Amino acid sequence: MEMRKVKVFTTPACAFCVMAKEWLRLKGVEYEEKDVADDMDARQELVEVSGQMGVPVITVDDEVVVGFNQTQLEALLTEN
C-alpha cells in the first residue's frame, strides 16, 4: 500500500476517534494525531481543513473525511 499522509483530529473523550485510530492501527496505517482539546494550533487547522469543530476529522493527503467513515477511508487509502 502506498504511503499516504494521514492526520486524525481528535479529542480524548471522543469514542469515534478511538475507534478510528484503532481501525487505522489494524490496517497498518501510520498517522499523525492532532488533539484539538488542548492544542489551539490543531484546533485552528481543523477549522481550516473541515470548516467545523466536530471530531473525528481524518485527512488523507488533501482529502477530508468528516467522522469515522470506514468506506470512504478504505477507498482513499487504497486508491493509486
Secondary structure as the mmCIF struct_conf table of DSSP 4:
data_model
#
loop_
_struct_conf.conf_type_id
_struct_conf.id
_struct_conf.beg_label_comp_id
_struct_conf.beg_label_asym_id
_struct_conf.beg_label_seq_id
_struct_conf.end_label_comp_id
_struct_conf.end_label_asym_id
_struct_conf.end_label_seq_id
STRN STRN1 VAL A 6 THR A 10
TURN_TY1_P TURN_TY1_P1 PRO A 12 ALA A 13
HELX_RH_AL_P HELX_RH_AL_P1 ALA A 15 LYS A 27
TURN_TY1_P TURN_TY1_P2 GLY A 28 GLY A 28
STRN STRN2 GLU A 32 ASP A 35
TURN_TY1_P TURN_TY1_P3 VAL A 36 ASP A 38
HELX_RH_AL_P HELX_RH_AL_P2 MET A 40 SER A 50
BEND BEND1 GLY A 51 GLN A 52
BEND BEND2 VAL A 55 VAL A 55
STRN STRN3 VAL A 57 VAL A 60
TURN_TY1_P TURN_TY1_P4 ASP A 61 ASP A 62
STRN STRN4 GLU A 63 VAL A 66
BEND BEND3 GLY A 67 GLY A 67
HELX_RH_AL_P HELX_RH_AL_P3 GLN A 70 THR A 78
#
